[in-house]
């Protein structure tokens, strides 16, 4: 899944939810379930997600929504071999971006 977010330091939960096409409540739920998601909170208590949080959310989204892992299965996968899982996901994201770019080029022809 390609996430279309601008380059900036922090993202509000609404922006993140819209980019992933899910409800903000799901993002908050995943925050509670997975230790790798640690958004900062401002004085008002609003969550501010970093680029690293977005990358971790992409990985969780991939495991749960695209691969069909249960939450426990996704947690175990991240605990067993986090480097391999992250590396594999990075490759998938790059290949997906290349695919989208090739589709755009094809549509322009």
Secondary structure, 3 states (H helix, E strand, C coil): CCCCCCCCCCEEHHHHHHHHCCCHHHHHHHHHHCCCCCCEECCCCCEEECHHHHHHHHHHHHHHHHCCCCHHHHHHHHHHCHHHHHHHHHHHHHHHHHHHHHHHHHHHC
